[in-house]
Amino acid sequence: MDIILTAIACFIGYIIGRIGHVLGGQIRSPHHWIYGLILAIGGMFFVKEYFGIPTIMFGVGLFVSDLDDFIQLKFYGVDAKGKKRFWGID
């Protein structure tokens, strides 16, 4: 059951990250890979608690959904103009 919960948490993080990228990519704000990294690191402090591993996996999903911006070290700003894909890593 724990494996299913962690997979669901990771998938939900990815989905929320993609929705934020497609719908909120034109807003001047920090990129959401930063929030994913904060959640993944913060979850490590609570790994013994019930919500620790799901928090880490949610952060990983959020981080992966914006992996391209992390690779290019984009911290703040609007996403580049272009076709927005829901399934993918932009």
N, C-alpha and C positions, 0 to 999 in steps of 0.2 A: 504494500500500500504506500509506503514511503517513496518508493521509486516512481510510482504513478503521480504522487503529489508533487515531487520535484520536477518531473517532466512537464506537468501542467503549469507549474509556476514559471518555468523557463519559457514555455510557449506563450503564456499570457504576457510575460515581459516583452517578448519579441513582437507580439501583435500590437501591444500598446505603443511600443517604439515605432512600428511601421505606421500606425494611425497618426502618431505625432509627426512623423516625417512627411506624410502625404498631406495632412490637413494643416499642420502648423509649421511647415518648412519655410514659409514666407515671413514668419515672425522673428524679429531680431532678439535672440535669446541664446543662452548657453546650449550647446548641442547635447542631446540626451545620452550620449555615450558617457558623459561625465556623471550623470545621475546613476547610470548602471554601475559604473565603477565604484561610486560611493556606497551604493547598496550592497554590492558584492563584498567590499572590504568591511563595511559595517556589519554585515551578516556573520562574518567570521568571529566577531566578538560574542555572538549569541549562538554559536554552533551547537552547544549542548542543550539549548532551549528548543521547544517545538517549532518555532518560527524561524530558526537560524538558517537551516539548509534551504527552505523555500525562499527566504529573502536573498540568499546568495544566488540561487538559480534565477530568480526574477531579475536580479541585477545583471546576470550574465546574458539573459535574453534581451534585455534593454540595451546592453552594451553591443551585442552582436548585430542588432538591428541597425546600428549606426557605425558599423565597423570601418567603413570607407572614410568617414570624417575623422575617426581616430587615427587611421593610418596617415592621413594628410595633416594631422595635428590641428584640426579646426576646433577652436574652443568656443567661439562666440560669433554669432552672425546669422545671416540668412543663407539658406541652402541655394545652390546654383540653380538657375532656371533650366528647365528641361522637362522631359516627360517623367512623371512620377510613377514608379512601379510599386505596387504593394508588396508582392512577393519578391524579395531580393535583398541585397545589401547595397545601399547607396551611401 
